[in-house]
Amino acid sequence: MNVLGNLMLVLGQAEAALTVQDSTPPVEPGMMATIVPLLIVVAIFVIPFVLGQLAERALRLKDVAFRIGVVLFAITLSLTPFVSRYIQDKNLDKAFRLGIDLAGGMNVTYEIDKTKAKAADSEFVLNNNVMQKMVDAIGRRVNPSGLEEVTVRQVGNDRIEVIRPGVDQEGAEQIKKQITALGSLEFSVLVNQTDHPQLYAVGLRQQNDFASKLAEGGGMTARWVPVAKDKDGIDKVTGESYGTLSRVRPASEGGGREYLVLVADPEEKLTGDHLVSASEGLGGAEGAVVNFGFDATGAVLLHNLTFRYQPRDGEAHKTHLAILLSDQIHSAPTINDLISGGVGQISGKFTSAEIQELINVLNAGALEVPLTEKPVTEFTVSALLGKDVRDSGRLAITVAALAVFIFMLLYYWKAGIVADICLLVNVIMVLGIMSLINATFTLPGIAGLVLVIGMAVDANVLIFERIREEQDKGGSLRMSINNGFSKALSTIVDSNLTTIITAIVLYVIGTDQVKGFAVTLFIGIVTSMFTALYVGRLIFDIMERKQWVKSLPMASVVKTPSHDFLSKRTLCFGLSGLLIVVGMIGLFTRGQDNLDIDFRGGAMVSFGLEDPKPGIDEVRTLLEAKFGKSISVEELTLPDEAGNPTTLYRMRTVESDVAKVAEEINQSFAGTKFNLVRQHVKLGTPETIASTAPATPATEEKDPKAEAQTFEGGRRITVELSEAMSPTTLRDALLDQLIAIDDSRYTGQEEALAALVTGESDTEKYTSLVLQAKSLVTPADFDKATQELAKHLEAEPFFVEKNTFSAAVGDEMKWTAIKAAVISLACIVGYLWFRFHGVNFGLAAVVALVHDVLAVLGIVALASYLGNSSFGAMLGLVDFKINLPMVAAFMTLIGYSLNDTIVVFDRIREVRGKNPAMTDAMINQSVNQTLSRTLLTSLTTWLVVVILYAMGGEGIHGFAFCLLMGIVVGTYSSIYVAAPVLLWLTNREQAKAAT
């Protein structure tokens, strides 16, 4: 910690030097911008190695300065985000990005703009396929790295909800831009007098005719396209060049410069559909640019386009290549030569933020259909987990971490001190790297990090047990340490490298939720290997050479036994088969009940409560009494008309009947001191209206929106509401009342009604509006329906939102995750085939993994059946539902089980040597020799999980239960499944070779 103190002192002094009052000479801002980064570089890259040299001299040891410097460098780099945050505002909490479960975030819902979609494509049909493409594209935009806990899902038939944790106002605005930007990319050319004389002539006549959008001439078509503006509001493309043609719209027509752009034939049109990559690059005078690359088809189209318009010999004329983003011209460079290879640059005076936003949008792809410019709803969401749950989870995580440190210290004594130092460095590095890459910390994710720490002990245990074996043989301390590290090296590398392969495959192929876990897993494994093999070895070398220790006494609970494990294989295979069969029956019998909201979707209802307003925990408790634990409750904050914050509550459940859910919410608060907000309606005097439909010439194109808001006579009434509603919601409610009056006349007559607020969107919410009906609705029916509507609204609780929502993990994402798992298993088989010179090792390991996953899945299903019984309650069992944290638990289980299995396999390889045969005696000897390590690692990790399960609360209850069972099953399978399967496969192969 002296290093941290020195680093903070250096940076603190630097800050003080840069923030003193004005004196002579003053520090220029440009100088400050140079000095501060220089000080940071020195603190990170120079000071650790200087301290390493000083430590070497103080210890009077040779050849340790660089090794000490590397360790200090790793620690310093990992501490950088925390030191930086402390210097900025002395708030270390902001160094972590917390998930939606711990800190809340932003929640916005957008609606498909069906009017624009139909205007662009008259045959447009909104279906689930279109919505899924929209969800996928938006997901890639707002979470391009896959490291953030972002939820994007369909709501109702035509809305998309985006939930993102820990976002400030500026960040929220940027995300909303990313969501709504069409992201369409198109390459064409600017019309000019030389290449397109007839089009140019038509365009000249249209320069003041702003109603004209297209120009035709010479068998070609062109369209007027606006020019994009930079951050200062200046056009990115200005002035005429090489005979191009532009016009400037007056302010009354929307303003802005437009250029005439050639419309390419459909077969020759070069768009973002052919884009394969977009990345940031340097562009000289214009600063940052976007480098792009096309697929083979796109490369051919770009080649053909530039070939057609490249300058000819002796010609001074050049053609401008128009680069359109979201139907605006961002850049128009001249075509100076033929472009081959399908790569190029987009420049356009972009800011750094614009560049990153543009890259994300281009890589995500264009939206299938446009969204409304403004969100339908926009809330600030509270933490999904209650304060008690968060506190109990944090306490359990702290206790579990301390338990690992204490256990290692008590069991391994002096070596345990080294292990604890390695674990502490490991924690610092994992947290620091996660903070540096801006990863999101959720409660299950943090629990997973503690589990990684528990599993990191495995490398230390492997080394220490090897050192124990060498000491028992009578070797010197130095030789025991050397042999302990060298003999454990291959086992540690093999067991961890296979898990790293799994993490890489999951990141490359997996879903967003899987990617975040894969990164955490990768970081945890790499840092644990570094601390155990490098940091630990350095400390042992210093201790031994300085003669601070002359022996390494260790406790020994498990002596090397001589059990005949293989003699029980028939019994164990039978028990495993029975467990898996019974478990699968339970799993398939429960069906959809196995899945939580993440995988099922359901209904969501938002409501308000009158004063006194309860806390989120009280609301959750009342709702759980009616709906059970399988719900999600969010506290929503939004400004009212006066700008003051208003609190709402939203409940999500797997129940799909929205009306039933709303009624049960009403019942949940009946008889309590909390009352649901109800609507209060004040109706004006109904009046007859004359026709508002203007005479439209037959040749003039009709405006669909204006047509929908005209009336051929009818009835209208002013409505005053205590709680704001959208016009479409109120109109639909009135239509329901009319249908109740006369089903045969009014069913399917949505166009007979409209709810209007002049000049405003139907997606806005208002407390004052006008309901109108066409002459199809009789005055008597209209008056009766509005009266019944008012009674209905005032009699029922006012639900701000009643809708269905789709699963956070769609069907396509499920299959993607399964594909990633299958490919990772294939990679494991390949690696073990290469390392152990036989495919049997890989196949046996995969059999054990499949056994573990199926067994634990079955146990979860069976435990859920017992959850409602008194026996199950005594064991802390509940109706477990498979959600994303539990999926992360299964992935952790795969890594743990694989690690355990390979340790046994590595000892089998060592015992077998060059003997081509494999016998029962070899297997038993290997399992017995590694049994102490297997049990110690399992015990340490199991201790962590038991604490998380017992103390962690419902936030990590299911996550911990999966691991609790998984560790037991994984330890069992390494001994009684993987090893016997390996023996059977090897003997079967040899028997075939003999025949």
N, C-alpha and C positions, 0 to 999 in steps of 0.2 A: 504493500500500500504506500510505501515511501515513494515509489515511482509515480503513483497517481498524485501524491501530494506535491512532488516536484513539478510534474507536468502542469497541474493546476496553478502552482505558484508562478511558473514561467508565463503561462498564458494570461494569468491574472495581472501580472506586472505589465505584460504587453498591452492589455486592455487599458490599464491605468495610464500608461504612457500615451495612449492615443486619445484619452478622454479628459485630459487636464484642461484647465481654463486657457483661453487664448493667451499666448505669450509670444515672445520673439525667439526664433522664427516660428511662424505658424506651420502646422502640419497640413499639407495640401490633401484634399480628398483622394486624388490619384495616387499619392504616396501611401496613404492609408490602405488603399485597395491593393497595393503591392506588398506592403509590409506584413499585413495580417496573414495572407496565404503563405508567405515565406516563413513566418514564425511557426505556422501549423506544420509545414513540411519539415522544418528543422526538428520540431518537437516529436514528430512521428518517426521520421526516417533517420535522424542523426543521433538524438539524445540516447535512445536505447543502446546503440552500439558504443557510444562513449561510456555509458554506465557499465557496459560489459567489459570494456578495457579496465576501468577502475576496479571492478569486482575481481577481475583476474589478478591484478596486482595486490589487492587486499587479501585474497585467498592464497596468493603465492603458488598458483597452479598454472600450468601451461595448457594451451589449446582449449580453453573454455570461454575465452572472451567472445568469440563469434557466436557460440551456442547460447551463451547467456543473452547476447544482443538479440538473437532471433526470438527467444522467448519473450524478452521485454518488448520487442517490436510488436509481436502478436498481441500482447496484453494492451499496449498503448493504442494500437490501431482499434482494438475492440472497445476501449474506453472513450475513444474520440467523440462519438455522438453524445455520450452522457456529459463529458466535460464541456463540449460545445454548448449543449442545452443549459448547463449550469451557469456558464458565463453569460449567456443571453438573458435568461430570466430566473435563474436559480430554481427552475421547476423541472426536475428529472422525469416526472411523469410524462411530459410531452415528448420524451425521447422514444416512447413506445406508441405505436398506433394500435389502439384497443378495438376489439371487434364490436359488432352491434349488440352482442349479449352483455358486454361489460360497460360500454360507454354510449350506446345509442348512435344516432347518425341522421342522415337525410333519407326521406322517403318521397319519391315523386311518381306520379302515374300519368302517362301520356295516352292519348287516344289516336287511333288511326284517322287521318284526315280523308274520309271517304270521298268528299267532294273533289279534292285535288286528284285523288287516285283515279276517279272516274273521268275527270277532265283529261288526264294523261293517257288513259286506256279505257275506252268505252266498254270493253268487255271485262273490266275488272271484277273479280269475285273474291271476297274476303273469306278465307277458310283457315283451318288449323295449320295447313302446310305453310301458308303465307305468314301466319303469326309466329310459327316456330322459327322461320328464317329471320324474322324481325328480332325475336328474342336472342338468337345466336349472334346476329350482327351487333346488336347493342351491347351484349355481354362482352364481345371482343373489344369494343370501343372503350368501355368504362373500366375494363380490367384486362388490358393487353398482356400483362406479365403473368396473370393467373395467381399472383401472390396475395391478392387482397380479398377479403371476405365480402364479396359483392353478390347480391341476389338479384337476378333479372327473371321475371316470370310473367306469364299471361294472366290477365285479370278479366273475367267476363269473356265476351266474344271479340272485343275490339280494343282492349286496353293493355298496356304493358307497364308493369310496376318495377321500379329500380330502387333497391335499398343499398346504401353504402355507408359504412361506419366512419366516424371521426372526420367530418368534412366541415370546414368553415364556410362563410358566405361566399368568399371569392372562389373557393374550390367548387362549391355547389353550382355557381354560375357557369364555370368552365365545363363541368360534367353535363349540365343541361345543353350546352352548345354541342358537345360530343354526341349526345343522344339524338338531337333533332337534325343535325347536319346530314343532308342526303348522302354526301360522300361520293357522288358520281364523278367520275373522271373521264374526260373525252379529249381526244386530239383531233384538230382539224386545221384549216388554214383560213386566214383573213382574206376576204374578197378584195381583189385589187384590180386596177384598170388594165394591167397587162395580161394577166392570166384569165380574167373573167370579164371581158368588156361588156357583154350584154347584162350580166347581173349587176355590174357596176352602174350601168345606165339606169336600171330599174331602181337601184338603191338611192341614186341621186334624187330621183323624183319622190322618194319616200322620206327624205331627210327631215321634213317638217310634218309628215303624216304619221303621228305616233300611234295611231290605231293599227297601222300595218305592222305585222310581226314577221312576215315572210316575203321573200322576193324570188321571182322565177324568171329565168331567161337563159337562152342557149342550151336548153335541155337540163339545166342545173337549178338547184334550189338553195337559197341561203336564208338565214334568220338573224334577227337583231339580238345580240347577247350583251348584257350589261358588263361593265368592267368592275372588278373587285376593288375595294379601297383598303389602304393600309391602316395602321393603328391611329394615324393622325388624320384620317378621313380623306387622304389624297389618293387619286386614281393610281392603280399600279401600272396601267398602260396608258400613256398619254401621247398626243400628237400624231400627225399623219406621216407615213413613211412608205416609200415605194408604191404609192398610189392606193393605199388602203382607204377605207371609207368608214367614217364614224358620224355620230350625231349626239347631241346633248339634249336630254329631255328637260323641259322646264320643271320647276318645283311643283307646279300644279299637276304634272303628269308623273310625279314620283322622283324626278331628278336623276342625275347620273349620266355618264357617257356610255354609249353603246357602239359596238362594232358589228359590221355585217360579216357573219361567219358562214362558210360553206357547209351545207348539209351533205354528208357523205352517203353513198349508197349503203344499204343495210349490210351487204356482204363485205364492204370495205371499211366499215365504221370501226375505229380504234377506240375502245373504251376500257374502263377499269376492270371489266370482266376478265381481261387477259393479264392483269397485274399479278405478279407473284411475290414482289417484295418492294418495300419502301423504307428508306432509312435516311438519317440526317447526314449531310456532307457539307463541305466548305465550298463557297462559290465566289471567292475573290471579293470584288468591290461591293457586291450585294449581300455579303455575309453568308449566313447559313442557307442551304438549299436542301431540297429533297431529292435524293438519288432513287431512281426507280428501275425495275427490271420486269420485262414481259415474258410470258411463256412463248413457245415456239410459234404459235399462230399470231400472237401480238407482235413478235419480232418481224415476221413476214409482212404484216400490215404496215408497221412503221417503216420498214425498208421500202415498200412500194410507195408509200406516201412521200417520203423524202426523195426517192428516185424521180418521181414525177415532177417535183417542184425544186429540185436542186439547181443552182445556177449553171447555165450553159456557157461554153467557151465564148468569150468576147462579150458577154452580156453583163451589164452593171446591175440589172434588176435582181432583186431578191424577194422571196415570198416569206411571209410571217407564219410561223407555226403557232396556232392558238391552243393554249392549254387551259381547259375549262374544268373548274372544280365546283361542284354543286351549282352548275349552270351559271358560273361567273368566270370571266377571263382573268386569270391570275398572272399570266405571263404570255408574252408573244414574241419570242426570239426569232431571228431570221434563220432560215435554213441555208447554212453555208456549205454543206456537203452531205453526201449520202450517209445515213445512220444505219449501221448494221449491228447485229447482236442483240437488239432489243433492250438496250440500256440507255439511260439519259438522266437529265436533271430538270427539276422544276424550280425556278427561281422567281421571286416576286416580292422582295423586301419583307420577308417574314420575320416576326419576332421569334425568340426561342420558344415561348409558350405556344405560338401558332404552329411552329414547325412540329413540335411533339404532338399537338392535337391533330394536325393534318396527317402525320404518319400513322397515328392510331386509327384514324378514320379510314384511311386508304387501305391499311392492312386488314381492317375488319370487313371492308367491302361496303358497297352502297346499300342503302336501305331498300328493301323490296317495294315499299310504298311510303309516302310521307306521313309524318306525325303532325299533330297540331303544334303550333309554335309555342303555346303556353301549356304547362302541365294542367291536367284536369284537377289533380289534388297535389298539394305540396306541404309536407309536414316535417317537423323535427321529431324524431323518434327517441324515446327514452331507452335505457338499457333493458333488454328483453328479460334478463334475470333479475329477480328481486334483490334488495340489499342483503337480506339474510342469506340468500343462496350464494351471492358473490362473496360475502364475508366468510361463510363456512368453507367455500371452495378454496379461497386464499389461505385460510388457516390450515386446511388439510394439505395443501401443496407445501407450505412452509414446514409443517411437522414431518411430512414424508421426506423432504430434502434433508432435514436435520437427522432423521433416522438413518439415512444412508451414511452420512458422515460419521455418526456415532458408532454404527455397526462396524465400519471398516477400521476405525481407531481401536475399538475393543478387541476385534478378532486378530488383526495383523500387527498391532502394537506399532513399532517403529516404522515398518513398511506401510502401516495404515496412515501414518502422518503424511508420507509421500503420496499415497493414494488420495487423501483429502485435499492436498495442495493441487494435485492434478485435476480433481473434480472441481475445485474452486476456479482454476484457470479455465476449465471447460465451460463452466456456467458463464463466466465473463465473456468468453469468445462467442458462445452461441447467442447470448443476448445482444452483444455488440454487433455481430454480423447481421442478425435479424433486424436490428434497428437501422443499420447502414443501408440495407436493401428495402427499408420501409415496409417490412412484412407486417401482417396483422396478427395481433395476439388475442385469441379467444380463450375462454376458461378451459375448455377441453384441450386447446392447443398448448396452453401453459402447463396443464397436467401432463400432456405428452412430452414436454421438454423435461419435466421432472423424471418421467419414465425413461427418457433417453439417458439422463444422468444415472439412474439405477442400472440401465443396461451398459453404460460406459464402464461401470465397475468390472464388467466381464473381462476386459482387456487386462486390468490390473490383477484380477484373480488368476487369470491364465499365467501371467508372468510370475506372480508370487508362488503359485503352486509348483511351477517349474523350479523356482529358486529353492523351495522347500525340498523337492526331490534331490537337487544337487547337494544341498547341505546334508541331507540324510545319508548321502553316499560318502560324506567326509570331505568334500571339496572345500577349498578356501572361499572366503567371502567374495573376493574379486572374481574367482572362477565361477562361483555359483551365480553371481549377478550376470556375468557375461553369458554363461550357458542358458540361464533362465530367459534372458531377452532373446537370444538367438534362436532357441528352440520354440519359443512361443510366437516368434515373428510370423512364420508361414501360416500358422493357425489363425492369428489375428487378422492378417491380410486377407486370407481366403474367406473367413466368416464375414468380414465387413465389406469386402469388395463385392460379394454377391448382393448384399443389401444395397450398396451404392448403385449397382447395375439396375436393381429394381426401382430405386428412386429416380434414376435418369429416364428409364422407360416410362414410368408413371408421369413424369413432368412433360416429356415430349408428346405423349399420346393422350394423357388423361384429361379429365374435365378440370374446370377452374378449381373446384373444391379439392380435387385430388392433387393438383399442381402445388397448392400451398403446403399440403402435408409432405409432398415429395421433397420440396426445398428444405423444410425443417428437418426431415429425416437425413437428407444428404449432409446438411451442415453439422448436425449432431454426430454423425458417424465420423466425418473427417476430423472434427475437433477432438473427439474422444481418442482417435488413433494418434493424433499429434501429441496430445497431452500424455497419453500412456507411454508411447514409444520414444518420444523425444524429450518432453519435459521430465517425465519420470526417470528416464535413463540419466539425464543430466544431473538430477538431484542425487540419485544413487551413486554416481561416479564421484561427485564432490564429497559426499558423506564418507565414502569408503577411502578415498585418497587422503582426506584430512583425518582419517581414523576417528571420526565422530561416532561411528558404530563399528563394532568388531564381530557382530553376529546379528541375525534377523530372526529372533524368536517369534513364533506364530502359534495361535491356538489351533487345535486340531480336533474338531468334533467328529469328522468322518475319517477313519483310518482307511488305507487301501484294502478293500474287501476282496472276496473271491466268490462272488455269487454267480450262479449259472442262470443268467438272464434268458438265454435262448430256450431253456427248457420250458418257459412259461409262454412261448410265442403263440401256441395254438389257443390257449385260454385267452390271451390278450387280444388276438385277432377276433375271437368270438365276441368278447366284451365290446371291442371297438365297433364291430359290425352291428351289434345289437343297439348300442348307443346311437349310432348314426341313423339306423333304420327308424327307431322310435322317434328320434329327434326330427327327422325329415317328415314323418307322418304328422307330428305336432306342428311343424312349420307349414306344411301344405294345408292342413286342416284349418289353421288360423287365417290363411290367405292374406287378404289386404290388411287384416288387423295386425299383421307383423310390422307394417310400415307406418312411419310417422308422417307428419305434414310435409317434410322435405321431399318425400317420394310419392305422396298421394294428392296433394292439393286439398281443396275443400271450400268452405264458405268463410267469408270474413265480413264482420259487421262492425261499424264504427258508431259510437254513441257518446252523448254527453251526460254528465250528472250535475244536478243542481247543488247549490251550497247546503250543507257543508260538503266540500269535495273530498273524497277519500284519497289516500295514497295508492300507488300502483299495486303495492303488496296486498292491501285490503280488497281491491277490486279482483285481483287474481284469486284470492282465497274464496270469495263469494262465488266466482264463476266456476272454480274447480269443484265446489260442492255439488254443482249441477252437471258439469261436463266431464269431470275427472281430470287427470293430470295431462292428458294429451291435447293441450291447447297452448296457444301462444297469445300473450296479452301485451299490447304495446301502449304506451302513453304518448299521445300525439300533441304537439304544440304548434299552433298556427296563429297568426295575427288576425284580430277581428277588423271590422271596418274602420275603427278608430286607431288601429295599429297596436292595440294591447294584446298580450298573449292570451289565447284561449286554449283550454285543456280538453282534449277528447280522449277516448279509449277505443282501441280496436282489438277485437278478439278474432283469432283464427282457429278453426277446428276442422277435423277431417270430415265432419258431417257436411253433405253436399246440399241439403235442403235449406236454402237461405231463410225462407219464411219460418221454418221450424226453429232454426237457430235464433232468429230475432225474438220469437215468442219465448224461448227458454231463457234468453238473456233478461227479458222482462220479468219472468218468474224468479230469476236469481236474486233480484233486488226487491221483490215484493216482501213487505213486512220488515224491511230494514230501515235504517235512518237515512238511507241514500235513495233519492228519487231520480229516475231517468228524466232527462229533459223532454218536454212535450212541445209540440207545435201549437202556437196560438195564431188563429187566422182571422183577419178582418176583411170582409168582402165589401166592395163598393156596390154602386147601383148598376145592375145590368142594363145595357143599352144596345139598340140595333145599329148596325153600321152598314154604310153603303159599300158598293163594290170599290175596291182599291186597285183592281187589275188594270194597268194602263194598256192602251191599244198598241200592240206590237206588230210592225209590218211583217208580212210573211217572209220577206227576204232577210230580215235581221235575226241574228242568232240570239236565242233566249238565254237569259242568265238563270240557271237552275235555282240558285239560292234566292234570287229576287222573286222568281215564280212561286217558290214555296211559301213566301211571306206575303203574297197577295191574296185577297178575298173577294169572292163574287157575292158580296152581301154576307150577312151573318149576324153574330152576337158576340159581345165582348164584356169583360168585367175586370175591374182593378182588384188585385189581391195584395194585401199587406200581411207579411209573415214575421213572426218573432225570431225564427231561425232560418237562415239563408238556404235556399234551394236552387238547383239549376232549373232553367226553363223546361228542358227536356224531361226531367223527373216529374215536375208538376203536370206537364202535358200528358205524360203517360198515366199518371194517377187519375186525371180527369177522364181520359179515354176508358180506363177501367170502370169508372162510374157510369159512363154512357153505355158500355157493353152490358153492365148489370141491368140497365133500364131496358135495352132492346138489343139482344145479342145478334139477331139476324140483320139488323140495319147497320150497326156500328162496328162489328168485328172486321178487322182488316182495313179500317178507314183512318189510319194514322194521319194521312194528309188532310183530313177534315179539320184537324186541330193545329194550333201553333201557340207557343208561349213566347211572347216577344218582349225584348227590351231594346229599344231603338239604338242601333249602332253598336251593339255588344254581341259577343259570342254566346252560343247556346251552352258552351261548357262552363261559363262563369256562373257564380251563385249570387242570388239577389234576395233581398227582403221585400222588394216592391216590384211587381211586374203586371203585365196585362195578359189575360187568357182570352183567346179569340177562337171562334169556330165558324166554319163556312156555313152557307145556307142549308147544306145537307142536314145539319143538326137543327131541330125545331127549337124555337124559343123556350117552350115549356120544358123540353128535355134538357136544354142547356142550363136553365135556371135550377131545375131539380138536381142535376148532376153537380153543379157548383156548391149547392147547399149540402149535399151528401158528402162532397169532397171535404168541405170545411169540418163537418162533424167527424169524418173518418180521421183526418189529420190530427184533430184535437183529442180524439179518444185514444189514439195509439201513441206509444213513445216515438219520439222523432229520432230516426236512425239516419245519421249523416250519409252513411254508405252501406249498402247491402249488395254483395256481389260474390261471385265465385273466383277462385284463383287456382292456377295450375301448380303442379309440383315444381319445387326449386330445381330438382334434377329431372329433366325430361327423359322420355324413352330413348332418344338418340344418345343423350349423355350417359345413360345407364349402359348401353351397348358399347360406347366408347371406353368406359371404365373397365368393362369386362374384357374388351379387346386388349387394353393396356395390361391387365393382369395376366392374360394368356401369353402375350408376347414376353413379358418379364419372366414368366416361368420358363419359356423356351430359351431365353438368354441365360438363365441360371443353369439349365441342363447343358447348354453349350460351354459355359465357362467351366463347370465342374468336369465335363468331359475332357476339356483341354488340360486342366490342372491335375486331375487324377488319372489321366490316360485311360479313361473308360467311361462310356455313357451311363453305365449302371449306377454310378454315384449320383449323377444328376437326376436320373429317373427315380431313384429311391428317395432323394430329398424332396422331389415334387410330390410323390405319393404321401410323404409325411405332412407336407403343407396342405394338400387337399384334405387329408384326414383331419387335421387340426381345424380348418375352416368349417367343414361340414359338422364336426363334433360340437364346436362352440355355437354355431348357428342353431343346432338342435337343442343344446342346453338352454340357450336364450328363449327359444319357443316354449320349452317345457317349464322353465322358471316363470314365464309369463302366465301360464296356466295356474301356477301355485301362488301367484302374486295376490290374488283375492282371498286366499285362505289364511287362517290364523297361523298355520305352520309357516307359510311363506312370509307373512308379516313379521314373524319372529326372526327369520333369517334376513330381513330387510329387502325381500323380493317385491317387485311391483310389476305392473303390466308393461314390460319393456317394449319399446318401439324402436325399430331400426331407423336411425337418422344419420346425418352426416358425421357427427362425432363418433358414432358407433362404427361407421365405415372406416374412419381413421384408426379406431381401435383394432379392427380386423387387419388393417395394413401393418400396424405395429406388431400384431401377433405374427404375421408372416415373417417380418424381419427377425423377430425374436426366435421363432421356431427354427428358421433357417440357420441363424447364428449357432444355436445349440446343436443342431444336427451336424454341421460342418466340423465343429470341435471334435465330435466323436469320430467322424469320417477321417479327419486328419490323423488322429491317433491310430486308427485302423491301418491307414497307409504306412505309418511309421512302424507299427508292429509287424505288418505283413512283409515289409521290405521288398525284396525282389522275388519273393516266392510267388509263382503264378497261381497257386491254389489259395482258397480262402476257407478257413475252417471255423467251427463253432468256438474253438479255444481262442482263436485270434480275436473274434468279436467280443467274447466275454472278457478277455484280458484288457482290451481297449476300453470297453465301457467301464470296467472296474477302475482302471487307472484315471479316467476322467470323471468319475462319479463325484468326487469331492468338489471339483470345479463346477460341475453341473448343478449340484445341490446348493452350493454357496451362491452362485449367480441367481438361481431361481429363488432362493430364500430372500436375497437382497431385493430383487425386483418385486417379488410377491409382497414383501413388507411394505414397499412403497404403495402398491396397488390396494392392499388391505386398508391402509390409512386413508387413501383417497376414497375408497368405497364407504368406509365407516363414517368419515367426517365430512366428505365433500359435498353432501347435499344433492338435490335433484339436478343441479347443473352439470354434474359429471358422473351421475349415478350409473347410467347405462354404459357409458364409456368405461368406467372402472370395473363394472361387472364382467364385461366382455374380456378384459385383460386378466381379471382375477381367474376366470375359468381357462383363459387361453394359456396362461403361464403353466398351470397344472397340466393341461392337455399337451402343450408343447414339450414340456420336460418328459412326460410319459412317452410321447411319440418318438423322441430322439433315441430312447432306450429300447422300447418294445415294438416300434413300428419301422422306423428308418433302417436300423441295423439289421433286423431279420429280413426285410425286403431286399436290402443290398446283398446279403448272403444268398438268398434264393435266386436273384437275378444272375449273380456271378456263377453259381453252381450250374444253373440252367444253361448259361452260355457255354461253360466248359463241357457240359454233357453233350451239347449239340456239336461242339468242335470235335469231341472224341468219336462221335458216330460219323 
